[in-house]
Amino acid sequence: MREAGLLRHLRCAGLTSDTMIRMDGRELVNLSSNDYLNLAADVRVVKAACEAAGKWGFGASASRLICGTRGPHEDLEAEFAAFFGKEAALSFTSGWTANQAILTSLPQKGDLIAMDKADHASILDAAAASKADFRTYRRGDYVRLGKLLESTRYDRKFIVTESIFSMDGDCANLASLVELKKAYDAILVVDEAHSAGCMGRTGAGLAEDMGMLEHVDIVAAPLGKAFGAAGAVVATQKTVVDYLVNTARPFIYTTAPPPASCAAALAALEIVRSEPQRRRRLAENASYLRNRLMGQGLNIGNSSSHIIPVVTGKPQETVEAAEKLVQRGFLVVAIRPPTVPRGASRLRISVQNGHTVDQLDAFADALVEVLAG
């Protein structure tokens, strides 16, 4: 793995401000964090977590069905159900666990899971672990997706997609997916990991932004990104939530999320609702940097969001570019196979609402210099 440029290692990081990070003794502009709205260290979020820990203790001490359900869990579920316009919601320890619960519990033998080929590993692994058959389609290949859905061999059909694709930064065409869902009586599952909090009139994500939220049957929303907390929620019909409570092994057989984490997410949700300027600033920053990089002739694929890939191709060259950027004061992580296909290694840039124009300009200049050799 080392010889192929694919060996990974852990690096301890220290937060110094919203957009700065300390790593290996250096102060770096952080362009790798998923803390898109800079809420992870917001004093209101931190205070809510501390107060909840003082009242409820930190760990939940048991699974939800034993004695691990606390007030913050119920408050979180009620508020996020309303946020996504659904009847009910259920909290999970992570986005990975949420996707595992959905796809190993709801689709059964004789059903079909049709998923975007670029869906997150948690969706891929969950589909592979399901009793249902699963097939993939390439982004925009709705002819293939339609052929999968029109098959009469399946009892039920599930369409599963990310909203913003985490390695490409482009968005699912939810309008087309909703059209196919209706045409073939399918169930639409949308993972709003990278858009919840960041997009939409109230911050509910891409589906809200596109006017499609009411047509999404199941929303998965991890809380460790724009909400700056941890865990995840699944929002859907109450009957589906009840079914997950009774059948989803990733929910039943794990300790409940810490009440303090739920309280932090609730505080972040209130900020998302009340401070839309954070979303606007994030979109402005992302658009500015995309235009700068495209203007320099860099390959950013079809990115249309605050995730911007700069495709470089070879793993070792990508790692070297990331290290040179560190030397210039910028943290951007090299993404290599198997996270992306061979030949598609890239620098993955995560824009935050707190980045300044000066930071983005300095980074763009440094990136051009590094890639020019």
C-alpha positions as CSV (number, residue, x, y, z in Angstrom):
1,M,0.0,0.0,0.0
2,R,2.9,2.4,0.8
3,E,4.5,1.7,-2.6
4,A,1.3,2.4,-4.4
5,G,0.7,5.6,-2.5
6,L,-2.4,4.2,-0.8
7,L,-1.2,3.8,2.8
8,R,-3.2,6.0,5.2
9,H,-2.2,7.1,8.7
10,L,-3.8,9.1,11.5
11,R,-2.8,12.7,12.3
12,C,-3.9,14.4,15.5
13,A,-5.5,17.8,14.9
14,G,-6.3,20.6,17.2
15,L,-9.0,23.2,16.5
16,T,-7.7,26.8,16.9
17,S,-10.6,28.7,15.3
18,D,-13.5,28.1,13.0
19,T,-11.4,27.9,9.9
20,M,-7.9,27.2,11.3
21,I,-6.5,23.9,12.6
22,R,-3.2,22.9,14.2
23,M,-1.5,19.8,12.8
24,D,2.0,18.5,13.2
25,G,2.9,21.8,14.9
26,R,1.6,24.0,12.1
27,E,-1.3,26.4,11.9
28,L,-3.2,25.6,8.8
29,V,-6.2,27.0,7.0
30,N,-8.7,24.1,7.2
31,L,-10.2,23.1,3.8
32,S,-10.9,19.5,4.8
33,S,-13.5,19.8,7.5
34,N,-17.2,18.9,7.1
35,D,-18.1,21.5,9.7
36,Y,-19.6,23.6,6.9
37,L,-21.5,26.1,9.1
38,N,-18.8,26.3,11.8
39,L,-21.1,25.0,14.5
40,A,-18.9,22.3,16.1
41,A,-17.3,24.9,18.4
42,D,-20.1,27.4,18.6
43,V,-20.5,28.4,22.2
44,R,-24.3,27.8,22.1
45,V,-23.8,24.2,20.9
46,V,-21.0,23.5,23.4
47,K,-23.1,25.0,26.2
48,A,-26.1,22.9,25.3
49,A,-24.0,19.7,25.4
50,C,-22.4,20.6,28.8
51,E,-25.7,21.4,30.4
52,A,-27.2,18.1,29.1
53,A,-24.2,16.2,30.4
54,G,-24.7,17.7,33.8
55,K,-28.4,16.8,33.8
56,W,-28.4,13.4,32.1
57,G,-24.8,12.2,32.4
58,F,-22.7,11.7,29.3
59,G,-23.3,8.1,28.2
60,A,-26.8,6.8,27.8
61,S,-25.7,3.5,29.5
62,A,-28.0,1.2,27.6
63,S,-29.7,0.6,24.3
64,R,-32.9,2.6,23.6
65,L,-35.2,-0.3,24.2
66,I,-33.6,-1.2,27.5
67,C,-33.3,2.1,29.5
68,G,-31.2,4.2,27.2
69,T,-34.0,6.6,26.0
70,R,-33.7,10.0,27.6
71,G,-35.5,13.3,27.1
72,P,-33.0,14.7,24.6
73,H,-33.5,11.7,22.4
74,E,-37.3,12.3,22.2
75,D,-36.8,16.0,21.8
76,L,-34.3,15.5,19.0
77,E,-36.6,13.1,17.1
78,A,-39.7,15.4,17.4
79,E,-37.8,18.5,16.2
80,F,-36.1,16.8,13.3
81,A,-39.3,15.1,12.2
82,A,-40.9,18.6,12.0
83,F,-37.7,20.0,10.3
84,F,-38.0,17.5,7.5
85,G,-41.8,17.6,7.3
86,K,-42.2,14.0,8.3
87,E,-44.4,12.2,10.8
88,A,-41.6,10.8,12.9
89,A,-37.9,10.5,13.3
90,L,-35.4,8.1,14.9
91,S,-31.9,8.8,16.2
92,F,-28.9,6.7,15.5
93,T,-25.3,6.7,16.6
94,S,-23.9,7.6,13.1
95,G,-24.9,8.1,9.5
96,W,-23.4,4.7,8.8
97,T,-25.6,3.0,11.3
98,A,-28.7,4.8,10.0
99,N,-28.1,3.6,6.5
100,Q,-27.4,0.1,7.7
101,A,-30.7,0.2,9.6
102,I,-32.7,1.4,6.7
103,L,-31.4,-1.0,4.1
104,T,-31.0,-4.1,6.2
105,S,-34.5,-3.8,7.7
106,L,-36.9,-2.4,5.1
107,P,-36.0,-4.0,1.8
108,Q,-36.7,-7.8,2.0
109,K,-35.9,-10.8,-0.2
110,G,-37.7,-10.3,-3.5
111,D,-37.2,-6.5,-3.4
112,L,-34.8,-4.3,-5.4
113,I,-32.4,-1.6,-4.1
114,A,-31.4,0.7,-7.1
115,M,-28.6,3.0,-6.0
116,D,-26.3,5.5,-7.6
117,K,-22.9,4.0,-8.4
118,A,-21.2,6.9,-6.5
119,D,-23.3,6.5,-3.3
120,H,-21.4,6.6,0.0
121,A,-19.7,3.4,1.2
122,S,-22.3,3.1,4.1
123,I,-25.1,2.8,1.5
124,L,-23.1,0.3,-0.6
125,D,-22.2,-1.9,2.3
126,A,-25.8,-1.7,3.7
127,A,-27.3,-2.7,0.3
128,A,-24.8,-5.6,0.1
129,A,-25.8,-6.8,3.5
130,S,-29.5,-6.6,2.7
131,K,-31.6,-9.6,1.7
132,A,-32.8,-7.6,-1.3
133,D,-31.1,-7.6,-4.7
134,F,-29.2,-4.4,-5.4
135,R,-28.2,-2.8,-8.7
136,T,-26.3,0.4,-9.5
137,Y,-26.8,3.1,-12.1
138,R,-24.5,5.9,-13.2
139,R,-25.4,9.4,-12.4
140,G,-28.0,10.7,-14.9
141,D,-28.5,7.3,-16.6
142,Y,-32.2,7.2,-16.0
143,V,-32.8,4.9,-18.9
144,R,-30.9,2.2,-17.0
145,L,-32.6,3.1,-13.8
146,G,-36.0,3.0,-15.5
147,K,-35.3,-0.5,-16.9
148,L,-34.3,-1.7,-13.4
149,L,-37.5,-0.3,-11.9
150,E,-39.8,-1.6,-14.6
151,S,-38.8,-5.2,-13.9
152,T,-41.8,-7.3,-12.8
153,R,-39.6,-9.7,-10.9
154,Y,-39.4,-7.5,-7.8
155,D,-42.1,-7.0,-5.1
156,R,-40.9,-3.5,-4.0
157,K,-38.3,-1.1,-5.4
158,F,-36.1,1.3,-3.4
159,I,-34.2,4.2,-5.0
160,V,-31.3,5.2,-2.8
161,T,-29.2,8.3,-3.4
162,E,-27.0,10.8,-1.7
163,S,-28.2,14.4,-2.2
164,I,-24.7,15.9,-2.5
165,F,-22.1,13.3,-3.5
166,S,-19.3,13.5,-1.0
167,M,-16.4,12.9,-3.3
168,D,-17.7,14.8,-6.4
169,G,-19.6,17.7,-5.0
170,D,-22.4,17.4,-7.5
171,C,-26.0,17.0,-6.7
172,A,-28.6,14.2,-7.4
173,N,-31.3,15.2,-9.9
174,L,-34.1,14.6,-7.4
175,A,-36.8,15.8,-9.8
176,S,-36.0,13.0,-12.2
177,L,-35.7,10.5,-9.3
178,V,-39.1,11.6,-8.0
179,E,-40.6,11.2,-11.5
180,L,-39.3,7.6,-11.7
181,K,-40.4,6.8,-8.2
182,K,-43.9,7.9,-9.1
183,A,-43.9,6.0,-12.4
184,Y,-42.8,2.7,-10.9
185,D,-44.3,3.0,-7.4
186,A,-40.9,3.0,-5.8
187,I,-39.7,4.1,-2.4
188,L,-37.2,7.0,-2.5
189,V,-34.5,7.2,0.2
190,V,-32.2,10.3,0.3
191,D,-29.1,10.6,2.4
192,E,-28.8,14.4,3.1
193,A,-25.4,14.1,4.8
194,H,-23.7,17.0,3.0
195,S,-26.7,19.2,2.3
196,A,-28.8,19.1,5.5
197,G,-28.2,22.4,7.3
198,C,-26.5,23.9,4.2
199,M,-29.3,24.1,1.6
200,G,-33.0,24.8,1.4
201,R,-35.2,27.6,2.6
202,T,-35.0,26.4,6.2
203,G,-31.8,24.3,5.9
204,A,-33.5,21.0,5.4
205,G,-31.3,20.1,2.5
206,L,-31.3,19.6,-1.2
207,A,-34.8,18.0,-1.4
208,E,-36.2,21.1,0.2
209,D,-34.1,23.4,-2.0
210,M,-35.5,21.6,-5.1
211,G,-39.1,21.5,-3.8
212,M,-39.0,17.7,-3.6
213,L,-39.0,17.1,0.2
214,E,-42.6,15.9,0.4
215,H,-41.9,13.3,-2.2
216,V,-38.9,11.8,-0.4
217,D,-40.1,8.8,1.6
218,I,-37.1,8.4,3.9
219,V,-34.6,11.1,4.8
220,A,-31.3,10.1,6.4
221,A,-29.5,13.0,8.0
222,P,-26.1,12.6,9.8
223,L,-25.5,15.2,12.4
224,G,-21.7,15.3,12.5
225,K,-21.3,17.6,9.5
226,A,-23.2,20.9,9.2
227,F,-24.8,20.4,12.6
228,G,-21.4,20.1,14.3
229,A,-22.6,17.3,16.6
230,A,-22.7,13.5,16.2
231,G,-25.1,10.7,15.3
232,A,-27.9,10.8,12.7
233,V,-31.6,10.9,12.4
234,V,-33.9,9.1,10.0
235,A,-37.2,10.9,9.2
236,T,-40.1,9.2,7.6
237,Q,-43.6,7.9,8.3
238,K,-44.4,6.9,11.9
239,T,-45.2,3.3,10.8
240,V,-41.7,3.0,9.3
241,V,-40.1,4.4,12.4
242,D,-42.0,1.9,14.5
243,Y,-40.9,-0.9,12.2
244,L,-37.2,0.2,12.5
245,V,-37.5,0.3,16.3
246,N,-38.7,-3.3,16.3
247,T,-36.5,-4.8,13.5
248,A,-33.4,-2.7,12.9
249,R,-30.5,-4.5,14.5
250,P,-28.2,-1.5,14.2
251,F,-30.7,0.4,16.4
252,I,-31.8,-2.4,18.8
253,Y,-28.4,-3.8,19.7
254,T,-26.3,-0.7,20.3
255,T,-26.0,1.8,23.1
256,A,-28.1,4.9,22.6
257,P,-26.4,8.1,21.5
258,P,-25.2,10.3,24.4
259,P,-27.9,12.7,25.5
260,A,-25.4,15.5,25.4
261,S,-24.8,14.9,21.7
262,C,-28.6,15.1,21.1
263,A,-28.7,18.4,23.0
264,A,-25.9,19.8,20.9
265,A,-27.6,18.8,17.7
266,L,-30.8,20.5,18.9
267,A,-28.9,23.7,19.6
268,A,-27.4,23.6,16.2
269,L,-30.8,23.0,14.6
270,E,-32.0,26.2,16.2
271,I,-29.1,28.1,14.8
272,V,-29.6,26.6,11.3
273,R,-33.3,27.7,11.5
274,S,-32.6,31.2,12.8
275,E,-29.4,32.2,10.9
276,P,-29.9,31.6,7.2
277,Q,-27.0,33.9,6.5
278,R,-24.7,31.0,7.3
279,R,-26.1,29.1,4.4
280,R,-25.9,32.1,2.1
281,R,-22.3,32.8,3.0
282,L,-21.4,29.1,2.5
283,A,-22.9,29.2,-1.0
284,E,-21.2,32.4,-1.8
285,N,-17.8,31.1,-0.7
286,A,-18.3,27.9,-2.6
287,S,-19.3,29.6,-5.8
288,Y,-16.3,32.0,-5.5
289,L,-13.8,29.3,-5.1
290,R,-15.2,27.1,-7.8
291,N,-15.0,30.0,-10.2
292,R,-11.4,30.8,-9.2
293,L,-10.3,27.2,-9.7
294,M,-12.1,26.8,-13.0
295,G,-10.7,30.0,-14.2
296,Q,-7.2,28.5,-13.6
297,G,-8.1,25.6,-15.8
298,L,-8.3,23.0,-12.9
299,N,-10.5,20.0,-13.2
300,I,-13.2,20.2,-10.6
301,G,-15.6,17.8,-12.3
302,N,-19.3,18.7,-12.0
303,S,-19.1,20.2,-8.6
304,S,-22.0,22.6,-7.8
305,S,-21.7,22.7,-4.0
306,H,-19.4,23.4,-1.1
307,I,-17.5,20.2,-1.8
308,I,-15.0,20.8,-4.6
309,P,-12.7,18.0,-6.0
310,V,-9.6,18.8,-7.9
311,V,-8.9,15.7,-9.8
312,T,-5.2,14.9,-10.2
313,G,-5.3,11.2,-11.2
314,K,-2.4,9.4,-9.6
315,P,-2.4,8.5,-5.8
316,Q,1.3,9.4,-5.1
317,E,1.1,12.7,-6.9
318,T,-2.0,13.6,-5.0
319,V,-0.4,12.8,-1.7
320,E,2.6,14.9,-2.6
321,A,0.4,17.8,-3.6
322,A,-1.4,17.7,-0.3
323,E,1.9,17.7,1.6
324,K,3.1,20.7,-0.4
325,L,-0.1,22.5,0.4
326,V,0.6,21.8,4.1
327,Q,4.0,23.4,3.7
328,R,2.2,26.5,2.4
329,G,-0.3,26.6,5.2
330,F,-3.4,24.7,3.9
331,L,-4.9,21.4,4.9
332,V,-6.6,19.6,2.0
333,V,-6.8,15.8,2.2
334,A,-5.7,13.5,-0.7
335,I,-8.5,11.1,-1.7
336,R,-7.4,7.9,-3.3
337,P,-8.7,4.5,-4.2
338,P,-10.7,2.6,-3.0
339,T,-12.6,5.8,-2.0
340,V,-12.6,6.9,-5.6
341,P,-12.0,4.8,-8.8
342,R,-8.5,4.2,-10.0
343,G,-7.2,7.1,-12.0
344,A,-9.5,9.5,-10.2
345,S,-7.4,10.5,-7.1
346,R,-8.2,14.0,-6.0
347,L,-7.8,16.8,-3.5
348,R,-11.1,17.1,-1.8
349,I,-11.8,20.7,-0.8
350,S,-14.5,21.5,1.8
351,V,-15.6,25.1,1.9
352,Q,-16.9,26.6,5.2
353,N,-19.1,29.6,5.8
354,G,-16.4,31.1,7.9
355,H,-13.7,31.2,5.2
356,T,-12.6,34.6,4.2
357,V,-12.1,35.7,0.6
358,D,-8.4,36.3,1.5
359,Q,-8.1,32.7,2.7
360,L,-9.7,31.4,-0.5
361,D,-7.6,33.5,-2.8
362,A,-4.4,32.5,-1.0
363,F,-5.4,28.9,-1.2
364,A,-6.3,29.1,-4.9
365,D,-2.9,30.7,-5.7
366,A,-1.0,28.1,-3.7
367,L,-2.9,25.2,-5.3
368,V,-2.1,26.4,-8.8
369,E,1.6,26.7,-7.9
370,V,1.7,23.2,-6.4
371,L,0.0,21.5,-9.3
372,A,2.1,23.4,-11.8
373,G,5.1,21.7,-10.2
